């Protein structure tokens, strides 16, 4: 049975793995749960055939006084090079005196 990852946003910072497991357990055996530090979001793996039902039932639901945002997680993209920041700065040279 394949699992799909759901993004769970706007979670209370106090949310635990057990809180998330309890919320999503009705949608089949839960795979991995990843709460991202103190960022207020995380990911939960649910059986692929239950993804739509899990999103419908939990998106907009309240947990710890906050309204959750739940949707299918986008595939993680590789971070390469400057990614729009840094890299070649162009324009003027850095530092030094200008006469």
Secondary structure per residue as TSV (DSSP state, phi and psi in degrees):
chain	resnum	aa	ss	phi	psi
A	1	X	-	360.0	123.2
A	2	X	-	-85.0	145.3
A	3	X	E	-107.2	152.6
A	4	X	E	-122.3	149.9
A	5	X	E	-94.4	132.4
A	6	X	E	-107.8	140.9
A	7	X	E	-86.8	131.7
A	8	X	E	-122.5	107.5
A	9	X	E	-108.8	164.8
A	10	X	S	63.8	32.8
A	11	X	-	-76.7	148.1
A	12	X	-	-64.9	145.4
A	13	X	T	-63.1	-19.8
A	14	X	T	-84.5	-4.3
A	15	X	-	-62.2	136.1
A	16	X	-	-108.8	169.4
A	17	X	H	-59.7	-37.3
A	18	X	H	-64.1	-38.8
A	19	X	H	-60.5	-45.6
A	20	X	H	-67.4	-42.9
A	21	X	H	-59.2	-45.4
A	22	X	H	-61.1	-38.9
A	23	X	H	-66.9	-38.2
A	24	X	H	-100.8	-8.3
A	25	X	G	-55.7	-34.5
A	26	X	G	-61.0	-11.4
A	27	X	G	-104.7	27.9
A	28	X	S	104.8	176.7
A	29	X	-	-62.6	126.5
A	30	X	-	-82.1	134.1
A	31	X	-	-84.4	-130.1
A	32	X	-	-76.8	144.7
A	33	X	E	-120.8	127.3
A	34	X	E	-126.9	109.1
A	35	X	E	-96.2	127.6
A	36	X	E	-89.3	95.7
A	37	X	T	33.3	-129.5
A	38	X	T	-102.8	34.1
A	39	X	T	-91.1	-14.7
A	40	X	T	83.5	19.9
A	41	X	E	-147.7	169.7
A	42	X	E	-167.7	-172.9
A	43	X	E	-135.6	145.8
A	44	X	E	-137.7	136.1
A	45	X	E	-97.0	122.6
A	46	X	E	-122.6	159.0
A	47	X	E	-57.1	136.1
A	48	X	G	-52.3	-39.7
A	49	X	G	-72.0	-10.8
A	50	X	G	-108.0	5.9
A	51	X	H	-58.4	-50.7
A	52	X	H	-60.7	-43.5
A	53	X	H	-66.1	-39.5
A	54	X	H	-64.9	-42.8
A	55	X	H	-64.1	-47.7
A	56	X	H	-59.0	-40.7
A	57	X	H	-79.9	-25.6
A	58	X	H	-108.8	-24.2
A	59	X	T	-65.9	123.2
A	60	X	T	90.7	-5.6
A	61	X	-	-76.2	149.7
A	62	X	E	-91.5	136.8
A	63	X	E	-138.3	118.4
A	64	X	T	59.1	33.5
A	65	X	T	83.9	5.4
A	66	X	E	-122.3	143.7
A	67	X	E	-87.0	119.5
A	68	X	-	-75.4	148.8
A	69	X	E	-113.6	118.3
A	70	X	E	-126.9	127.7
A	71	X	E	-154.0	172.7
A	72	X	E	-68.2	130.9
A	73	X	-	-68.4	138.6
A	74	X	-	-78.2	149.8
A	75	X	-	-59.6	143.0
A	76	X	-	-70.1	132.3
A	77	X	-	-97.6	147.7
A	78	X	-	-72.4	136.8
A	79	X	-	-92.4	121.7
A	80	X	-	-133.1	149.0
A	81	X	T	51.9	-140.7
A	82	X	T	-79.0	-24.4
A	83	X	T	54.9	33.5
A	84	X	T	91.1	-10.6
A	85	X	S	-124.2	150.8
A	86	X	S	68.6	-136.1
A	87	X	S	61.2	-145.3
A	88	X	-	-73.7	124.7
A	89	X	-	-90.2	-17.9
A	90	X	-	58.3	-173.6
A	91	X	S	66.5	-132.4
A	92	X	S	-81.3	150.1
A	93	X	-	-68.8	158.0
A	94	X	-	-91.2	152.4
A	95	X	S	61.2	-167.0
A	96	X	S	71.7	168.5
A	97	X	-	-92.9	150.6
A	98	X	-	-115.9	127.1
A	99	X	-	-97.2	360.0
